[in-house]
């Protein structure tokens, strides 16, 4: 057995391998094919999500009389943009192992703060949208003014950033350069993740209850036809409210399956603190990045279900093209 300075080289190699597995099991044990596939998925999410969410922000900022629902959608788009701009490139660098070469530990902490803040803000805003839509379908009016919704949405985002701030001390680069949580603070991380999970479960319980209460109202409203008492304008307004409610319900469903369910699984796995095999590491690696589905799916849902949003986007581009032609003439 060769030795260098009285230390076994075999022991050093085993120590490095064991150290790497402890530091980032999902990165070390996940097959390269899955890593490359998820890297392509992250790139696709950025390609689809950034332009779509920017359009959502621009359209809603141009509204002269935004509603409470409009401000919720606006802040959801802002969260998606922040998540894609910060976390998208970070995930690509981590997957390609380029992160280990030059990214400082402070960027790891910042990445995790934004990741957790956007997740918490999104789940809270979706719960708020469910409450608003339930009130609209039952009372025929929104429970708060647009100004209150604007202030409340801003408060949710800043509060979520505060809740995500523990990642500054909980996450850092490991000795080999992986962005991972600090093993010495595993107990504190379990508590913090428990708080995140509690907030997520409460928010989604509220969302589920509200939309389940709306279903009978939607069934009744879809059968309403114009009469001498109920005019055509009321029916059109009611059907528009139903479409908006179904649209936000679909956003909630996508968020649950792409974000909430994976969070629950990953939190349980982290709390169990046991060694992961190849299959479980690959599964954890994939579902921990599925939340980006929510970031690019929301604008696609708006385009698909909201004819008013499609018209506003089309009008915006037509106006821009017309102004360009006038300037050239």
C-alpha positions in Angstrom: 0.0 0.0 0.0 1.5 3.3 -1.0 1.7 6.1 1.5 2.4 9.8 1.2 3.5 11.6 4.4 2.3 8.7 6.4 -1.2 8.9 5.0 -2.7 6.1 2.9 -3.7 7.2 -0.7 -6.4 4.5 -0.6 -7.9 6.1 2.5 -7.8 9.6 0.8 -9.6 8.4 -2.3 -12.3 6.7 -0.2 -12.5 9.7 1.9 -13.1 12.0 -1.1 -15.7 9.6 -2.5 -17.5 9.4 0.8 -17.3 13.1 1.3 -18.8 13.9 -2.1 -21.7 11.5 -1.6 -22.5 13.1 1.8 -22.3 16.6 0.3 -24.6 16.2 -2.7 -26.1 12.7 -3.1 -28.6 13.7 -5.8 -25.9 15.2 -8.0 -23.4 12.3 -7.5 -25.8 9.4 -7.8 -28.1 10.7 -10.6 -27.3 9.2 -14.0 -25.9 11.7 -16.5 -28.8 11.2 -18.9 -31.3 12.5 -16.3 -29.0 15.4 -15.4 -28.8 16.5 -19.1 -32.5 16.0 -19.5 -33.4 18.3 -16.6 -30.9 20.9 -17.8 -32.7 21.0 -21.1 -36.0 21.2 -19.2 -34.8 24.2 -17.2 -33.6 26.0 -20.4 -37.0 25.3 -22.0 -38.8 26.7 -18.9 -36.7 29.9 -19.1 -37.4 30.2 -22.9 -41.1 29.9 -22.5 -41.6 31.4 -19.0 -39.7 34.7 -19.2 -41.4 36.1 -22.3 -44.8 34.9 -21.2 -44.6 36.3 -17.7 -43.1 39.6 -19.0 -46.2 39.9 -21.2 -48.5 39.2 -18.2 -46.8 42.0 -16.2 -46.9 44.5 -19.1 -50.6 43.8 -19.9 -51.7 44.1 -16.3 -49.7 47.2 -15.7 -51.4 48.9 -18.7 -54.9 48.3 -17.2 -56.6 51.5 -16.2 -58.8 49.9 -13.7 -57.2 46.7 -12.4 -59.1 44.5 -10.0 -58.0 42.6 -7.0 -57.6 39.4 -9.1 -55.5 41.4 -11.6 -53.0 42.3 -8.9 -52.7 38.8 -7.7 -51.9 37.6 -11.2 -49.4 40.4 -11.6 -47.5 39.4 -8.4 -47.6 35.8 -9.4 -45.9 36.7 -12.7 -43.3 38.8 -10.8 -42.5 35.8 -8.6 -42.2 33.6 -11.7 -39.8 36.1 -13.4 -37.6 36.3 -10.3 -37.5 32.6 -10.0 -36.6 32.0 -13.7 -34.0 34.8 -13.8 -32.2 33.7 -10.6 -32.8 30.0 -10.1 -32.9 28.9 -13.8 -29.3 29.8 -14.6 -28.2 28.5 -11.2 -29.8 25.1 -11.8 -28.1 24.9 -15.2 -24.7 25.7 -13.7 -25.2 23.2 -10.9 -26.4 20.5 -13.3 -23.4 21.0 -15.6 -21.0 21.1 -12.6 -19.8 24.6 -13.8 -21.0 26.0 -10.5 -18.3 24.1 -8.6 -15.6 26.0 -10.6 -16.2 29.6 -9.9 -19.5 30.4 -8.1 -19.0 31.8 -4.6 -20.9 30.5 -1.6 -22.9 33.7 -1.3 -24.5 33.0 -4.6 -25.6 29.6 -3.3 -27.3 31.3 -0.3 -28.9 33.9 -2.6 -30.2 31.2 -4.9 -31.9 29.4 -2.1 -33.4 32.6 -0.5 -35.0 33.5 -3.9 -36.1 29.9 -4.4 -37.9 29.6 -1.1 -39.2 33.2 -1.2 -40.8 32.7 -4.6 -42.3 29.4 -3.6 -43.9 30.8 -0.4 -45.1 33.9 -2.1 -46.7 31.9 -4.9 -48.5 29.5 -2.7 -49.9 32.4 -0.6 -50.9 34.4 -3.6 -52.7 31.4 -5.1 -54.6 31.0 -1.8 -55.5 34.7 -2.0 -56.8 34.3 -5.6 -58.9 31.3 -4.5 -60.5 33.4 -1.7 -61.1 36.3 -4.1 -62.7 34.1 -6.7 -64.9 32.3 -4.1 -66.2 35.7 -3.0 -66.8 36.8 -6.6 -68.8 33.7 -7.4 -70.9 33.8 -4.2 -71.3 37.5 -3.6 -70.8 38.8 -7.2 -68.1 41.2 -6.0 -64.5 41.1 -4.9 -63.8 41.1 -1.1 -61.2 43.8 -1.3 -60.4 46.8 -3.4 -57.6 46.8 -6.0 -55.5 49.0 -3.8 -55.7 46.7 -0.8 -54.9 43.7 -3.1 -51.9 45.6 -4.4 -50.6 46.4 -0.9 -51.3 42.9 0.4 -49.5 41.3 -2.6 -46.4 43.4 -1.9 -46.6 42.5 1.8 -46.8 38.8 0.9 -43.6 39.0 -1.3 -41.6 40.9 1.3 -42.7 38.6 4.1 -41.8 35.6 2.0 -38.3 37.0 1.5 -38.0 37.3 5.2 -39.1 33.7 5.6 -36.6 32.6 3.0 -33.7 34.5 4.7 -32.6 31.6 6.9 -31.1 30.1 3.8 -28.3 32.7 4.1 -26.9 30.6 6.9 -28.4 27.2 6.1 -27.0 26.8 2.6 -23.5 27.3 1.2 -20.9 25.7 -1.1 -19.5 22.5 0.2 -15.7 21.9 0.1 -16.0 20.4 -3.4 -18.1 23.3 -4.7 -21.6 21.9 -4.6 -24.4 24.3 -3.5 -25.9 22.3 -0.7 -27.2 22.7 2.9 -24.9 22.9 5.8 -24.8 19.5 7.5 -23.9 21.1 10.8 -27.2 23.0 10.8 -29.4 20.0 9.7 -31.6 20.3 12.8 -32.3 24.0 12.2 -32.9 23.3 8.6 -35.5 20.7 9.5 -37.3 23.3 11.7 -37.3 25.9 8.9 -38.4 23.4 6.3 -41.2 22.3 8.7 -42.4 26.0 8.8 -42.3 26.2 5.0 -44.3 22.9 4.8 -46.9 24.1 7.3 -47.4 27.4 5.4 -47.7 25.5 2.1 -50.2 23.0 3.5 -52.4 25.7 5.1 -52.4 27.8 1.9 -53.3 24.8 -0.3 -56.0 23.7 2.1 -57.5 27.2 1.8 -57.2 27.0 -1.9 -58.8 23.6 -2.1 -61.7 24.5 0.2 -62.5 27.7 -1.7 -62.5 26.1 -5.2 -64.6 23.2 -4.0 -67.2 25.7 -2.6 -67.2 27.4 -6.0 -68.0 24.2 -8.1 -71.8 24.2 -7.3 -72.0 27.9 -8.2 -70.2 27.3 -11.5 -72.6 24.5 -12.3 -75.6 26.7 -11.6 -74.2 29.7 -13.4 -73.4 27.8 -16.6 -77.1 26.9 -16.9 -78.3 30.5 -16.6 -79.7 32.0 -19.8 -81.0 35.6 -20.5 -84.6 36.2 -19.5 -86.8 39.2 -18.9 -85.3 39.5 -15.4 -81.7 38.5 -16.2 -80.3 40.5 -19.1 -77.7 39.4 -21.6 -75.0 41.7 -20.2 -75.3 40.0 -16.7 -74.9 36.6 -18.3 -71.8 37.6 -20.2 -70.2 39.1 -17.1 -71.1 36.0 -15.1 -69.6 33.7 -17.7 -66.4 35.8 -17.9 -66.1 35.5 -14.1 -66.5 31.7 -14.4 -63.7 31.5 -17.1 -61.4 33.6 -14.9 -62.2 31.3 -11.9 -61.5 28.1 -13.9 -58.3 29.7 -15.2 -57.0 30.4 -11.7 -58.2 27.0 -10.6 -56.0 25.4 -13.3 -53.1 27.5 -12.1 -53.6 26.1 -8.6 -53.8 22.5 -9.8 -50.5 22.9 -11.8 -48.9 24.5 -8.8 -49.9 21.7 -6.5 -48.6 18.9 -8.7 -45.4 20.6 -9.8 -44.5 22.3 -6.5 -46.5 21.4 -3.4 -46.3 17.6 -3.9 -42.6 17.6 -4.6 -41.9 19.9 -1.6 -43.7 17.4 0.7 -41.7 14.5 -0.6 -38.3 16.3 -0.5 -39.0 17.7 3.0 -39.8 14.2 4.3 -36.7 12.8 2.6 -34.5 15.5 4.1 -36.0 15.1 7.6 -35.5 11.3 7.4 -31.7 11.9 6.9 -30.9 8.5 5.5 -28.6 7.5 2.6 -30.3 7.7 -0.8 -29.8 5.1 -3.5 -29.5 5.8 -7.2 -33.2 5.4 -7.9 -34.3 7.7 -5.0 -31.6 10.2 -5.7 -32.7 10.4 -9.3 -36.3 10.8 -8.3 -35.4 13.5 -5.8 -33.3 15.3 -8.3 -36.1 15.4 -10.9 -39.0 16.5 -8.6 -36.9 19.2 -6.9 -36.8 21.0 -10.3 -40.3 20.4 -11.4 -41.5 23.5 -9.7 -40.2 25.4 -12.8 -43.2 23.9 -14.6 -45.4 26.3 -12.7 -43.2 29.3 -13.8 -43.8 28.8 -17.5 -47.3 27.1 -17.4 -49.1 30.1 -15.9 -48.8 32.4 -19.0 -49.7 29.4 -21.3 -52.9 28.9 -19.2 -53.8 32.6 -19.5 -53.3 32.5 -23.3 -55.4 29.4 -23.6 -58.3 30.2 -21.4 -58.5 34.0 -21.2 -59.7 35.5 -24.4 -59.5 39.0 -23.0 -55.8 38.5 -22.2 -55.2 37.2 -25.7 -56.9 40.3 -27.1 -54.9 42.6 -25.0 -51.6 41.0 -26.0 -52.6 41.1 -29.7 -53.7 44.8 -29.4 -50.4 45.7 -27.7 -48.3 44.2 -30.6 -50.6 45.7 -33.2 -50.2 49.1 -31.6 -46.4 48.7 -31.4 -46.3 47.6 -35.1 -48.5 50.6 -36.1 -46.4 53.0 -34.2 -43.3 51.6 -35.9 -44.8 52.0 -39.3 -45.8 55.6 -38.6 -42.2 56.4 -37.4 -40.7 54.9 -40.6 -43.1 57.0 -42.7 
